[in-house]
Amino acid sequence: MNHSCNRLDIGHKELRHKEDSLINSEPCQRSLINFMRNGYAYCQVIFEEGCPLDFIYKEVNACYENFICLKNIAGRKASEIFPGAVKSYREFIEKQVWVAETGISDRFEIYMDSLKLWLDISVCSPKKGYFVSMIDNITERKQAEEALRESESRFRKLFQEHSAIMMVIEPDTGRIVDANFAAAGFYGWSVKELRRMYVQEINTLPSEEVKKEMEKSCSLVQNYFLFRHRRADGSIRDVDVFSNKVNIAGKPLLYSVIHDVTERMRYEFLVTFRLRILQLAETSSVQVLLQTALDEAQRLTQSTIGFVFFLSKDQMSLSLQACSPNSQCSMDGKGEETLLDNAGLWADAVRERRTVIENDCSVLSNSKDIPECYLQVKRELVVPIIRDDRVVAIMGIGNKPGEYDESDVDWADILVNLTWDIVAKIIAEEEREKLHIQLHHSQKMDMVCQLAAGLAHEINNPLNFIAINFANIQEAVSDLKIMVKEYQAVTKKLEAGAFSPLDLQKLHQKEAELALDTLVNDIPVILAESRRGFDRTTSIINRIRNLSHQETVDKKVAFDINKGIIDILALTRHEYRLCANIKTALGKVPLFHCNPEQIKQVLFNLIINSVHAIQSQRRRSNGIITINTWFDSANISCSITDDGPGIPDAILKNIFNPFFTTKSPGKGTGLGLSITWDIIVAKHNGTISVETPAEGGTVFTFSFPR
C-alpha cells in the first residue's frame, strides 16, 4: 500500500493564488493543518541557470516550526534555516528537490545534527517545481532501536516499558511471541492474550499476503510497511510497521515497532484531496466534483455503490445529483425529486441530522416510490451535510464487503464536507451570476424605455417639419400643373396662328395670380429643408444603431469615449433639455479597449442620474451638467458633475448596492449605479468614485486602465 501522497497535477493558475484562496476560504481545514501532530511544509524549488540549488518555504505549520526551533520561516530559504545545508544536509535538499522535479513521491529518514533529531519525511509534488513534506519525529524509535542493538541484556526492560508499540513475531507462522504494554493498550487485548494470537488476526490483509510481507522482512536488514490493523473493539487503524530481523536465544524473530498513523494519513489525504478538488473546481461542473468525492469515498471504504442527493429548501424531497456508475440509477434522471417520506434510511439521516449506518438493509421496508437503485443496497452508510442549521445534501455509500464502522464514518464525513464547501461556493457564484444577468437585463430594459420615449420625441420634430414641407410641395406642384396647362394652351394657339395680345395678357395674369416667381424660388428651399429633416432623422437612427451595437461580453474593441458621450447626449436630449444645460470639456483622449455597449450604458446611467437629481429640486432655471474627459500615462478618465442637491454622507456608502435608491416608490429600480459599478470595476478593472463638493452637487469620476 503506497504510504506517500499521490502526485498532484495543479492547473494553469498560479499556485500561490490557489493556496491563498484555500487558506482564506477554508479556515476550518487550515486549522486542521496547524494543529496536526506532524510537521507540514509547502515549498518551491529555486533554480540557478536551470539547476535546482535550494528551496524556499512557502507555507509551514506550527509543528514544523517547533521541530526546527524557529518561527516565521515562511518565505525563507532552506540554506538560511539550515546553514551549510548544501554540504551537511545534502540528502535532505536533494531528495525533496528530486520529488519536485520528477513528481515521484518519496519517503526517507534523516538525522539532523543541528536539531539532534531523527526525522521521517514523506514528500509529494503537487506541481513541477513544488513539493509538500510531511515530517514526523522518529527520534524516540531510533533511540529504541539503537539501544536494542547496543545491548540485548537491556532489551526486556526497554521493550516492556517503552511507550512505542512493540511486538516480537515468529516469521514462519506469524505467531506473536511477545508484546509490550503499549501494544496491549493500543490493541485492546492484554499482553497475555496477544501472546496467544497470530499477527494475521490483527492485520486486515489476507493471511497469504501477511506471510509474503513477513518473508520480505526476513530477507532485508530492515523493512517498512504500511498496514491496516484491527483492534479488539473492531475499529481499524492505519499503522506504520518497522520490522527488523533479530536473533533471540539463537532463534530468528521479527522485532516490529508500530506507530498509529491514522491521523497523519488523514491529514496527508486531506491536503492532497482538497488541492485536487480546487483544481477541478476551476474547469469542472458541480456534478463532476460530487462524483469525484463519491468515487473517493467508495474507494476508501471499499464500497461498490454510492449516491449524492440535494435536499429541497422545504426539506420534503431529494433530487439525485451523482451516483456510482455501476448502480441501476441513471443520471438521465438528474434533478428528479423523490419524496423524503419514501426515502428509507436517507430520510432517517435527514430527520435525525446525523450519520446513519445500517449493516443489514434487508430489515428495512422499501417503498415502491423510491429509486430502483435503492433496492440493490445490502448495507449502507448515509452522511448528512448540514449548513446554517439545515440539511442541504446527503451522501450515501453502500455494499462494503464487511460492516461499516466509525472509521468509514470519519472518511465519508471528511470527504463530503470538504467537497461541499467548494461546491456551495460554485452554486452561490452561479446563482449570483444569474441574478446579476437578470438585474442587468432589467436595468437595460429601463434604459430602452427611456430611449424609446426620447427617440419618439426626437424623430417627431423632423417628421413634423417634413410633413409641413410635403404639404407645401403638394400645393406648389398643383400650381405648377395649372401653369403647365396654361402654357400648353398658348403653344397650341401659336401653332394655329390664333394667338393674340389678349391671350398673352391672360397668361401674365395667371403667373401673377399663382406668384410663379416666388413658387419657383421656394421649391429648392423647401426641398433643402426637407433634406435637413431627413438627415436629422438619419442621424438619430444612426446613434441608436451605435448604441445598440452589441459586442460579446468578453470581447473588447477600441473605443472613443468622446464619441460615445456625444451619441448619448444626442439620445438623451429630451430628458435634459427642459431642466439642464450641458457643458463639455472633452480632452483629446486616446482610444482604449472595452465593451462599447457597456461603457455607453455607464454614460447613460450617470447622465440620467444627474438629470433626475436636478429635476427633483423643481427649480425655475436650468441646472448644469458638466462632462470632462482626460488621460494620463496609466488611465483614461471621465467625470460627470451636476449642481443638483448632492448625496448625504449617510447614504454615500450604499449608493452602489443593488436595489438601493433614494427615489420615491415606483420611480427607480436601484439598479443603475450597481450595474455601473459592476461594468467599470468588475468587467473592465477600472475605478469609480463619488463625492459631494462643499458648494453642492455631485461628481462621479471613473477611470479605465489604458
C-alpha positions as CSV (number, residue, x, y, z in Angstrom):
1,M,0.0,0.0,0.0
2,N,1.5,3.3,-1.0
3,H,2.2,5.4,2.1
4,S,3.1,8.7,0.4
5,C,1.0,11.5,-1.0
6,N,-0.3,11.0,-4.5
7,R,1.1,13.3,-7.1
8,L,-1.0,16.2,-8.0
9,D,-1.3,18.0,-11.3
10,I,-2.2,21.5,-10.4
11,G,-3.8,23.6,-13.2
12,H,-2.8,26.7,-15.1
13,K,-3.3,29.2,-12.3
14,E,-0.5,30.4,-10.1
15,L,-0.1,28.0,-7.2
16,R,0.3,30.8,-4.7
17,H,-3.1,32.2,-5.6
18,K,-4.6,28.8,-5.1
19,E,-3.0,28.4,-1.7
20,D,-4.2,31.9,-0.6
21,S,-7.7,31.1,-1.8
22,L,-7.5,27.8,0.0
23,I,-6.4,29.4,3.3
24,N,-8.8,32.3,3.1
25,S,-11.9,30.3,2.1
26,E,-11.4,27.2,4.3
27,P,-10.3,28.3,7.8
28,C,-11.6,25.0,9.3
29,Q,-9.2,23.0,7.1
30,R,-6.4,25.4,7.7
31,S,-6.9,24.9,11.4
32,L,-6.6,21.2,11.0
33,I,-3.2,21.6,9.3
34,N,-2.0,24.0,12.0
35,F,-2.9,21.6,14.8
36,M,-1.8,18.3,13.2
37,R,0.9,16.4,15.1
38,N,3.1,16.0,12.1
39,G,5.2,18.8,10.6
40,Y,3.8,20.2,7.3
41,A,5.8,22.3,4.8
42,Y,4.9,23.5,1.3
43,C,8.0,24.6,-0.7
44,Q,9.1,25.9,-4.1
45,V,12.4,24.8,-5.7
46,I,14.9,27.6,-6.5
47,F,16.8,27.3,-9.8
48,E,20.0,28.9,-10.9
49,E,21.0,28.7,-14.5
50,G,18.5,25.8,-14.9
51,C,19.8,23.8,-12.0
52,P,17.9,23.3,-8.7
53,L,20.1,24.5,-5.9
54,D,17.8,25.3,-2.9
55,F,14.2,25.7,-2.0
56,I,12.1,28.3,-0.3
57,Y,9.4,27.7,2.3
58,K,6.0,28.9,1.1
59,E,3.9,27.6,4.0
60,V,4.6,25.6,7.2
61,N,2.6,24.7,10.2
62,A,3.4,25.2,13.9
63,C,4.6,21.6,14.4
64,Y,7.3,22.1,11.7
65,E,8.5,25.3,13.3
66,N,8.6,23.5,16.7
67,F,10.8,20.8,15.1
68,I,13.4,23.2,13.9
69,C,13.0,25.6,16.9
70,L,12.4,28.6,14.7
71,K,9.4,30.9,14.0
72,N,8.3,32.8,10.9
73,I,10.3,30.7,8.4
74,A,7.7,31.1,5.6
75,G,9.4,33.0,2.8
76,R,12.9,31.9,3.8
77,K,15.4,29.6,2.0
78,A,16.4,26.2,3.4
79,S,20.0,27.3,3.2
80,E,19.1,30.2,5.6
81,I,17.3,27.9,8.0
82,F,20.0,25.3,7.9
83,P,23.3,27.0,7.4
84,G,25.7,24.8,5.4
85,A,22.7,22.6,4.4
86,V,24.1,22.0,0.9
87,K,27.1,20.2,2.4
88,S,25.8,18.9,5.7
89,Y,22.2,18.0,4.7
90,R,22.7,17.4,1.0
91,E,20.4,14.4,1.1
92,F,17.7,16.5,2.8
93,I,17.7,19.0,0.0
94,E,18.3,16.7,-3.0
95,K,15.6,14.1,-2.2
96,Q,12.9,16.8,-1.8
97,V,14.1,18.6,-4.9
98,W,14.1,15.3,-6.8
99,V,10.4,14.7,-6.0
100,A,9.6,18.3,-7.1
101,E,11.4,17.7,-10.4
102,T,10.1,14.1,-11.2
103,G,6.7,14.1,-9.5
104,I,7.5,10.7,-8.0
105,S,6.7,10.6,-4.3
106,D,9.4,9.5,-1.8
107,R,9.9,8.8,1.9
108,F,13.2,8.8,3.7
109,E,14.7,9.1,7.2
110,I,17.5,11.5,8.1
111,Y,19.3,12.7,11.1
112,M,19.6,16.4,11.6
113,D,22.7,17.0,13.6
114,S,21.9,20.7,14.4
115,L,18.5,19.7,15.7
116,K,19.6,16.4,17.3
117,L,16.6,14.8,15.8
118,W,15.8,11.8,13.6
119,L,13.1,12.8,11.1
120,D,10.8,10.6,8.9
121,I,9.9,12.7,5.8
122,S,7.2,11.9,3.3
123,V,7.4,14.0,0.1
124,C,4.9,14.5,-2.8
125,S,4.8,17.1,-5.6
126,P,1.5,18.9,-6.4
127,K,3.2,20.6,-9.4
128,K,6.6,20.6,-11.1
129,G,9.0,22.7,-9.0
130,Y,6.9,22.4,-5.8
131,F,6.7,19.8,-3.1
132,V,4.8,19.1,0.1
133,S,6.6,17.4,3.0
134,M,5.0,15.7,6.0
135,I,7.6,15.3,8.8
136,D,7.4,13.0,11.8
137,N,9.9,13.0,14.7
138,I,11.1,9.4,15.0
139,T,14.0,10.1,17.3
140,E,12.4,8.0,20.0
141,R,12.1,5.0,17.8
142,K,15.6,5.4,16.5
143,Q,16.9,5.6,20.1
144,A,15.0,2.5,21.0
145,E,16.4,0.6,18.0
146,E,19.9,1.8,18.8
147,A,19.5,0.7,22.4
148,L,18.5,-2.8,21.3
149,R,21.5,-3.1,19.0
150,E,23.9,-2.0,21.8
151,S,22.7,-4.3,24.5
152,E,20.4,-7.3,24.3
153,S,20.6,-7.6,28.0
154,R,18.6,-4.3,28.4
155,F,16.1,-5.4,25.8
156,R,13.4,-6.8,28.1
157,K,13.1,-3.8,30.3
158,L,13.2,-1.4,27.4
159,F,10.8,-3.5,25.4
160,Q,8.2,-3.8,28.1
161,E,8.2,-0.3,29.4
162,H,8.8,1.7,26.2
163,S,5.9,4.0,25.1
164,A,6.3,2.8,21.5
165,I,4.1,-0.1,20.4
166,M,6.4,-3.2,20.1
167,M,5.9,-6.8,19.2
168,V,8.2,-9.8,18.5
169,I,6.8,-12.2,15.8
170,E,7.7,-15.6,14.7
171,P,8.2,-15.1,10.9
172,D,7.3,-18.6,9.8
173,T,3.9,-18.8,11.4
174,G,3.1,-15.2,12.3
175,R,2.7,-16.1,16.0
176,I,3.1,-13.2,18.3
177,V,5.9,-14.3,20.6
178,D,5.8,-11.2,22.8
179,A,4.2,-7.7,23.0
180,N,4.7,-4.8,25.3
181,F,2.3,-2.9,27.5
182,A,2.0,-0.1,24.9
183,A,0.8,-2.8,22.4
184,A,-1.8,-4.1,24.8
185,G,-3.0,-0.5,25.4
186,F,-3.3,0.2,21.7
187,Y,-4.9,-3.0,20.5
188,G,-7.2,-3.6,23.5
189,W,-6.0,-7.1,24.3
190,S,-3.8,-7.9,27.3
191,V,-0.2,-8.9,26.8
192,K,-1.1,-12.4,27.8
193,E,-3.9,-12.5,25.1
194,L,-1.6,-11.1,22.5
195,R,1.0,-13.8,23.2
196,R,-1.7,-16.4,22.2
197,M,-2.6,-14.7,18.9
198,Y,-1.2,-14.5,15.4
199,V,-0.5,-11.3,13.5
200,Q,-2.9,-12.5,10.9
201,E,-5.7,-11.9,13.4
202,I,-4.7,-8.2,13.6
203,N,-3.6,-7.4,10.0
204,T,-6.6,-6.8,7.6
205,L,-4.7,-8.3,4.7
206,P,-5.4,-11.9,3.7
207,S,-3.2,-14.5,5.5
208,E,-1.2,-15.3,2.4
209,E,-0.4,-11.6,1.9
210,V,0.7,-11.2,5.5
211,K,3.1,-14.2,5.1
212,K,4.6,-12.7,2.0
213,E,5.2,-9.4,3.8
214,M,7.0,-11.2,6.7
215,E,9.2,-13.0,4.2
216,K,10.2,-9.6,2.8
217,S,11.2,-8.5,6.4
218,C,13.3,-11.6,6.9
219,S,15.2,-11.1,3.6
220,L,16.2,-7.5,4.4
221,V,18.1,-5.8,7.2
222,Q,15.1,-3.5,7.8
223,N,11.8,-3.0,6.1
224,Y,9.0,-0.6,6.4
225,F,5.3,-1.4,5.9
226,L,2.0,0.5,6.0
227,F,-0.8,-1.8,7.2
228,R,-4.3,-1.5,8.5
229,H,-4.6,-3.2,11.9
230,R,-7.8,-4.4,13.6
231,R,-8.2,-3.7,17.3
232,A,-10.2,-5.6,19.9
233,D,-13.2,-3.2,19.6
234,G,-13.4,-3.9,15.8
235,S,-12.0,-0.5,14.8
236,I,-9.4,-0.3,12.0
237,R,-6.3,1.9,12.3
238,D,-3.6,2.8,9.8
239,V,-0.2,1.9,11.2
240,D,3.5,2.2,10.2
241,V,5.3,-1.0,10.9
242,F,9.1,-1.1,11.1
243,S,10.5,-4.7,11.2
244,N,14.0,-5.9,11.9
245,K,15.2,-9.4,11.9
246,V,16.7,-10.2,15.3
247,N,18.1,-13.4,17.0
248,I,17.0,-14.1,20.5
249,A,18.3,-17.3,22.1
250,G,19.6,-18.3,18.7
251,K,16.1,-18.1,17.1
252,P,15.4,-15.7,14.2
253,L,12.4,-13.5,15.0
254,L,10.9,-10.3,13.7
255,Y,11.1,-7.3,16.0
256,S,8.4,-4.8,15.0
257,V,7.8,-1.2,16.1
258,I,4.3,0.0,15.3
259,H,3.1,3.6,15.0
260,D,-0.6,4.7,14.7
261,V,-0.6,7.0,11.7
262,T,-4.3,7.1,11.1
263,E,-4.5,10.9,11.8
264,R,-1.4,11.5,9.7
265,M,-2.8,9.6,6.8
266,R,-6.0,11.5,7.0
267,Y,-4.1,14.9,7.1
268,E,-2.0,13.8,4.1
269,F,-5.1,12.8,2.3
270,L,-6.9,16.0,3.2
271,V,-4.1,18.1,1.8
272,T,-3.9,16.1,-1.4
273,F,-7.7,15.8,-1.9
274,R,-8.5,19.5,-1.3
275,L,-5.9,20.6,-3.8
276,R,-7.3,18.1,-6.3
277,I,-10.9,19.4,-5.8
278,L,-9.7,23.0,-6.0
279,Q,-8.0,22.2,-9.3
280,L,-11.2,20.5,-10.6
281,A,-13.3,23.4,-9.5
282,E,-11.6,25.7,-12.0
283,T,-12.9,23.9,-15.0
284,S,-15.4,21.2,-13.9
285,S,-19.1,21.2,-13.1
286,V,-20.7,20.6,-9.7
287,Q,-21.7,17.1,-10.8
288,V,-18.0,16.3,-11.5
289,L,-16.9,17.5,-8.1
290,L,-19.6,15.5,-6.4
291,Q,-18.8,12.4,-8.4
292,T,-15.1,12.7,-7.6
293,A,-15.9,12.9,-3.8
294,L,-18.3,10.0,-4.2
295,D,-15.7,7.8,-6.0
296,E,-13.1,8.6,-3.4
297,A,-15.5,7.7,-0.5
298,Q,-16.3,4.4,-2.2
299,R,-12.6,3.6,-2.7
300,L,-11.6,4.4,0.9
301,T,-14.5,2.4,2.4
302,Q,-14.4,-0.4,-0.2
303,S,-18.0,0.4,-1.1
304,T,-19.3,-0.5,-4.5
305,I,-22.3,1.8,-4.8
306,G,-23.0,5.4,-3.9
307,F,-25.3,8.4,-4.3
308,V,-25.4,12.1,-3.7
309,F,-28.8,13.9,-3.2
310,F,-29.7,17.6,-2.7
311,L,-32.4,18.4,-0.2
312,S,-35.2,20.8,-1.2
313,K,-35.5,24.0,0.8
314,D,-38.6,22.7,2.5
315,Q,-36.7,19.5,3.5
316,M,-39.5,17.5,1.9
317,S,-37.8,15.9,-1.2
318,L,-34.5,14.7,-2.5
319,S,-33.0,15.2,-6.0
320,L,-30.3,13.0,-7.4
321,Q,-27.0,14.8,-8.3
322,A,-24.4,12.0,-8.6
323,C,-24.3,8.2,-8.5
324,S,-21.8,5.4,-8.9
325,P,-21.5,4.1,-12.5
326,N,-22.4,0.5,-11.5
327,S,-25.7,1.4,-9.9
328,Q,-29.0,0.9,-11.7
329,C,-29.7,4.7,-11.3
330,S,-29.1,6.8,-14.4
331,M,-28.0,10.4,-14.4
332,D,-30.6,11.0,-17.2
333,G,-32.9,11.5,-14.3
334,K,-30.7,14.1,-12.6
335,G,-32.7,16.5,-10.6
336,E,-35.8,14.5,-10.5
337,E,-37.3,14.6,-7.0
338,T,-38.1,11.8,-4.6
339,L,-40.4,12.5,-1.6
340,L,-38.4,12.2,1.7
341,D,-41.2,10.1,3.2
342,N,-40.3,7.4,0.7
343,A,-36.6,7.5,1.1
344,G,-35.9,4.9,3.9
345,L,-32.5,5.3,5.5
346,W,-31.8,8.5,3.7
347,A,-34.9,10.1,5.4
348,D,-33.6,8.9,8.8
349,A,-30.3,10.7,8.2
350,V,-32.1,13.9,7.4
351,R,-34.6,13.8,10.2
352,E,-32.1,12.7,12.9
353,R,-29.5,15.1,11.4
354,R,-26.7,12.6,12.0
355,T,-24.8,9.9,10.1
356,V,-26.8,6.6,9.9
357,I,-25.3,3.1,9.4
358,E,-27.4,0.0,8.5
359,N,-25.3,-3.1,8.1
360,D,-28.4,-5.2,7.2
361,C,-30.7,-3.4,4.8
362,S,-32.9,-6.4,4.4
363,V,-34.7,-5.4,7.6
364,L,-35.7,-2.1,6.1
365,S,-39.1,-1.7,4.4
366,N,-38.7,-0.1,1.0
367,S,-41.4,2.0,-0.6
368,K,-42.3,1.4,-4.2
369,D,-41.8,5.1,-4.9
370,I,-38.0,5.2,-4.1
371,P,-35.5,4.9,-7.0
372,E,-35.0,1.3,-8.2
373,C,-31.2,1.6,-7.5
374,Y,-32.0,1.6,-3.7
375,L,-33.1,-2.0,-3.9
376,Q,-29.5,-3.0,-4.7
377,V,-28.3,-1.8,-1.3
378,K,-27.4,-4.6,1.2
379,R,-25.7,-2.4,3.8
380,E,-25.4,1.4,3.8
381,L,-23.8,4.5,5.4
382,V,-25.5,7.9,4.9
383,V,-23.9,11.2,5.8
384,P,-26.0,14.4,6.0
385,I,-24.4,17.7,5.1
386,I,-25.7,20.4,7.5
387,R,-25.2,24.1,6.8
388,D,-27.0,27.0,8.6
389,D,-28.9,24.5,10.8
390,R,-30.4,22.9,7.6
391,V,-29.6,19.6,5.9
392,V,-28.6,20.7,2.4
393,A,-27.5,17.3,0.9
394,I,-26.8,13.7,1.8
395,M,-24.2,11.2,0.5
396,G,-24.8,7.5,0.8
397,I,-22.3,4.7,0.2
398,G,-23.2,1.0,0.3
399,N,-22.4,-2.7,-0.2
400,K,-19.0,-2.7,1.6
401,P,-17.8,-6.4,1.9
402,G,-17.7,-6.1,5.6
403,E,-19.6,-4.0,8.1
404,Y,-19.4,-0.2,8.2
405,D,-17.7,1.3,11.3
406,E,-16.7,4.6,12.8
407,S,-13.6,4.8,10.6
408,D,-15.8,4.7,7.5
409,V,-17.9,7.5,9.0
410,D,-14.9,9.6,9.6
411,W,-13.6,9.2,6.0
412,A,-17.0,9.9,4.4
413,D,-17.7,12.9,6.7
414,I,-14.3,14.5,5.8
415,L,-14.8,13.9,2.0
416,V,-18.3,15.1,1.7
417,N,-18.0,18.2,3.9
418,L,-14.7,19.3,2.3
419,T,-16.2,18.9,-1.2
420,W,-19.4,20.6,-0.2
421,D,-17.6,23.8,0.9
422,I,-16.3,24.2,-2.6
423,V,-19.5,23.1,-4.3
424,A,-21.6,25.5,-2.3
425,K,-19.3,28.4,-3.4
426,I,-19.7,27.4,-7.1
427,I,-23.5,27.1,-6.7
428,A,-23.6,30.5,-4.9
429,E,-21.5,32.1,-7.7
430,E,-23.8,30.6,-10.4
431,E,-26.8,32.0,-8.5
432,R,-25.2,35.4,-8.2
433,E,-24.4,35.4,-11.9
434,K,-28.0,34.5,-12.8
435,L,-29.3,37.3,-10.5
436,H,-26.8,39.7,-12.0
437,I,-27.9,38.9,-15.5
438,Q,-31.5,39.4,-14.5
439,L,-30.7,42.7,-12.8
440,H,-28.6,43.8,-15.8
441,H,-31.4,43.0,-18.2
442,S,-33.9,44.8,-16.0
443,Q,-31.8,47.9,-16.0
444,K,-31.2,47.7,-19.7
445,M,-35.0,47.5,-20.3
446,D,-35.4,50.6,-18.2
447,M,-32.9,52.3,-20.3
448,V,-34.6,51.1,-23.5
449,C,-37.9,52.5,-22.3
450,Q,-36.3,55.9,-21.7
451,L,-34.5,55.9,-25.0
452,A,-37.7,54.9,-26.8
453,A,-39.5,57.9,-25.4
454,G,-36.6,60.1,-26.3
455,L,-36.4,58.6,-29.8
456,A,-40.1,59.2,-30.4
457,H,-39.7,62.8,-29.3
458,E,-36.6,63.5,-31.3
459,I,-37.8,61.9,-34.5
460,N,-41.2,63.5,-34.2
461,N,-39.8,67.1,-34.6
462,P,-38.1,66.5,-38.0
463,L,-41.0,64.3,-39.2
464,N,-43.4,67.2,-38.4
465,F,-41.2,69.5,-40.3
466,I,-41.0,67.1,-43.3
467,A,-44.8,66.7,-43.2
468,I,-45.3,70.5,-43.4
469,N,-42.9,70.8,-46.3
470,F,-44.5,67.9,-48.0
471,A,-47.9,69.8,-47.9
472,N,-46.2,72.9,-49.3
473,I,-44.6,70.8,-52.1
474,Q,-48.0,69.3,-52.9
475,E,-49.5,72.8,-53.2
476,A,-46.6,74.1,-55.3
477,V,-46.9,71.1,-57.6
478,S,-50.6,71.7,-58.1
479,D,-49.9,75.4,-59.0
480,L,-47.2,74.3,-61.4
481,K,-49.6,71.9,-63.1
482,I,-52.1,74.8,-63.7
483,M,-49.3,76.9,-65.2
484,V,-48.2,74.0,-67.4
485,K,-51.7,73.7,-68.8
486,E,-51.8,77.4,-69.5
487,Y,-48.5,77.2,-71.4
488,Q,-49.8,74.2,-73.3
489,A,-52.9,76.2,-74.4
490,V,-50.7,79.2,-75.5
491,T,-48.5,76.8,-77.5
492,K,-51.5,75.4,-79.4
493,K,-52.7,78.9,-80.3
494,L,-49.3,79.9,-81.5
495,E,-49.1,76.8,-83.7
496,A,-52.5,77.6,-85.2
497,G,-51.7,81.3,-85.7
498,A,-54.6,82.3,-83.5
499,F,-52.5,83.8,-80.6
500,S,-53.5,87.4,-79.6
501,P,-52.2,90.0,-77.2
502,L,-55.2,89.3,-75.1
503,D,-54.0,85.7,-74.6
504,L,-50.6,86.9,-73.6
505,Q,-52.2,89.3,-71.0
506,K,-54.2,86.4,-69.6
507,L,-51.1,84.3,-69.3
508,H,-49.3,87.0,-67.3
509,Q,-52.3,87.5,-65.1
510,K,-52.2,83.7,-64.2
511,E,-48.5,83.9,-63.5
512,A,-49.1,86.8,-61.1
513,E,-52.1,85.1,-59.6
514,L,-50.0,82.0,-58.7
515,A,-46.9,84.0,-57.8
516,L,-44.9,81.9,-60.2
517,D,-41.5,83.5,-59.5
518,T,-41.9,83.0,-55.7
519,L,-43.1,79.5,-56.3
520,V,-40.1,78.5,-58.4
521,N,-37.7,80.1,-55.9
522,D,-39.4,78.4,-52.8
523,I,-39.3,74.8,-54.1
524,P,-35.4,74.4,-53.8
525,V,-35.6,75.9,-50.3
526,I,-38.4,73.5,-49.3
527,L,-36.5,70.5,-50.7
528,A,-33.3,71.6,-48.9
529,E,-35.2,72.0,-45.6
530,S,-36.8,68.6,-46.1
531,R,-33.3,67.1,-46.7
532,R,-32.2,68.5,-43.3
533,G,-35.1,66.8,-41.7
534,F,-34.2,63.5,-43.4
535,D,-30.6,64.0,-42.3
536,R,-31.7,64.7,-38.7
537,T,-33.8,61.6,-38.6
538,T,-31.0,59.5,-40.1
539,S,-28.5,60.9,-37.5
540,I,-30.9,59.9,-34.7
541,I,-31.3,56.4,-36.1
542,N,-27.6,56.0,-36.6
543,R,-27.0,57.0,-33.0
544,I,-29.5,54.4,-31.9
545,R,-27.7,51.9,-34.1
546,N,-24.4,52.8,-32.5
547,L,-25.8,52.5,-29.0
548,S,-27.4,49.1,-29.8
549,H,-24.3,47.7,-31.5
550,Q,-23.6,44.7,-29.2
551,E,-20.3,43.0,-28.5
552,T,-19.9,39.7,-26.7
553,V,-19.3,40.1,-23.0
554,D,-15.6,39.1,-23.2
555,K,-14.8,40.9,-26.5
556,K,-13.2,44.3,-26.2
557,V,-12.6,46.6,-29.1
558,A,-11.0,50.1,-29.5
559,F,-13.5,52.8,-28.3
560,D,-13.6,56.6,-28.5
561,I,-15.3,57.7,-25.2
562,N,-15.8,61.2,-26.5
563,K,-17.9,60.0,-29.4
564,G,-19.8,57.8,-27.0
565,I,-20.6,60.8,-24.9
566,I,-21.8,62.8,-27.9
567,D,-24.0,59.9,-29.0
568,I,-25.6,59.5,-25.5
569,L,-26.2,63.3,-25.2
570,A,-28.0,63.3,-28.5
571,L,-30.2,60.4,-27.5
572,T,-31.0,61.8,-24.0
573,R,-31.6,65.4,-25.1
574,H,-35.3,65.1,-24.5
575,E,-34.5,64.2,-20.8
576,Y,-32.3,67.2,-20.0
577,R,-33.3,69.9,-22.5
578,L,-36.0,71.4,-20.3
579,C,-34.2,71.1,-16.9
580,A,-30.4,71.3,-17.5
581,N,-27.7,72.8,-19.8
582,I,-24.9,70.6,-20.9
583,K,-21.2,71.7,-20.7
584,T,-18.5,69.5,-22.1
585,A,-14.7,69.7,-21.8
586,L,-13.7,66.7,-23.8
587,G,-9.9,66.2,-24.0
588,K,-8.2,64.6,-26.9
589,V,-8.0,61.2,-25.3
590,P,-6.7,58.0,-27.0
591,L,-8.9,55.0,-27.8
592,F,-9.0,52.2,-25.2
593,H,-10.2,48.6,-25.4
594,C,-13.5,47.9,-23.8
595,N,-17.1,46.7,-24.5
596,P,-18.6,49.9,-26.1
597,E,-22.2,48.8,-25.3
598,Q,-21.4,48.6,-21.6
599,I,-19.5,51.9,-21.5
600,K,-22.4,53.7,-23.2
601,Q,-24.7,52.2,-20.6
602,V,-22.5,53.7,-17.9
603,L,-22.6,57.1,-19.5
604,F,-26.4,56.8,-19.9
605,N,-26.9,55.8,-16.3
606,L,-24.8,58.6,-14.9
607,I,-26.2,61.4,-17.1
608,I,-29.8,60.3,-16.4
609,N,-28.9,60.1,-12.7
610,S,-27.8,63.8,-12.8
611,V,-30.9,64.8,-14.8
612,H,-33.2,63.2,-12.2
613,A,-31.2,64.8,-9.3
614,I,-31.8,68.3,-10.9
615,Q,-35.4,67.6,-11.7
616,S,-36.0,66.7,-8.0
617,Q,-35.3,70.3,-7.0
618,R,-38.1,71.7,-9.2
619,R,-36.1,74.8,-9.8
620,R,-37.2,77.6,-12.1
621,S,-34.0,77.8,-14.0
622,N,-32.0,75.1,-15.7
623,G,-29.3,73.3,-13.8
624,I,-25.9,72.5,-15.2
625,I,-24.4,69.1,-16.1
626,T,-20.6,69.2,-16.9
627,I,-18.8,66.3,-18.6
628,N,-15.0,66.2,-18.7
629,T,-12.6,63.6,-20.2
630,W,-8.8,63.4,-19.8
631,F,-6.0,60.9,-19.6
632,D,-2.5,60.3,-18.1
633,S,0.1,57.6,-18.5
634,A,-2.0,55.0,-16.8
635,N,-5.7,55.8,-17.2
636,I,-8.4,57.3,-19.3
637,S,-10.8,59.2,-17.0
638,C,-14.2,60.9,-17.2
639,S,-16.2,62.9,-14.7
640,I,-19.9,63.8,-14.8
641,T,-20.8,66.7,-12.5
642,D,-24.2,68.2,-11.7
643,D,-25.3,71.1,-9.5
644,G,-28.2,69.1,-8.0
645,P,-28.9,68.5,-4.3
646,G,-25.9,66.2,-3.8
647,I,-25.8,63.0,-1.8
648,P,-25.9,62.9,2.0
649,D,-22.9,61.4,3.7
650,A,-25.0,58.8,5.5
651,I,-26.0,57.1,2.3
652,L,-22.9,57.6,0.2
653,K,-21.6,54.1,1.2
654,N,-24.7,52.4,-0.1
655,I,-25.3,54.0,-3.5
656,F,-23.6,51.2,-5.5
657,N,-25.6,48.5,-3.7
658,P,-28.2,46.7,-5.7
659,F,-31.8,48.0,-5.3
660,F,-30.6,51.0,-3.2
661,T,-32.4,54.1,-4.3
662,T,-33.4,57.5,-2.9
663,K,-36.3,57.9,-5.3
664,S,-39.9,57.6,-4.3
665,P,-41.5,54.1,-4.8
666,G,-42.1,53.3,-8.5
667,K,-39.6,56.0,-9.6
668,G,-36.4,53.9,-9.6
669,T,-35.2,50.3,-9.5
670,G,-32.0,51.0,-7.6
671,L,-30.0,49.1,-10.3
672,G,-28.4,51.8,-12.4
673,L,-25.4,52.6,-10.1
674,S,-25.0,49.0,-9.1
675,I,-24.6,47.9,-12.7
676,T,-22.4,50.9,-13.4
677,W,-20.0,49.8,-10.7
678,D,-20.0,46.2,-12.0
679,I,-19.3,47.3,-15.6
680,I,-16.4,49.6,-14.6
681,V,-14.8,47.7,-11.7
682,A,-15.6,44.0,-12.3
683,K,-15.7,43.9,-16.0
684,H,-13.1,46.5,-17.0
685,N,-10.8,46.6,-14.0
686,G,-11.5,50.3,-13.6
687,T,-12.4,52.5,-10.7
688,I,-15.3,54.7,-9.8
689,S,-15.8,57.3,-7.0
690,V,-18.4,59.8,-5.9
691,E,-18.1,63.0,-4.0
692,T,-20.3,65.9,-2.9
693,P,-18.4,69.2,-3.1
694,A,-18.8,71.7,-0.3
695,E,-20.6,74.0,-2.8
696,G,-23.2,71.3,-3.5
697,G,-23.9,68.9,-6.3
698,T,-22.4,65.5,-7.1
699,V,-19.3,64.4,-9.0
700,F,-18.9,60.9,-10.4
701,T,-15.4,60.1,-11.6
702,F,-14.5,56.9,-13.3
703,S,-11.3,55.6,-14.9
704,F,-10.2,52.8,-17.2
705,P,-6.6,51.4,-17.5
706,R,-5.0,52.3,-20.8
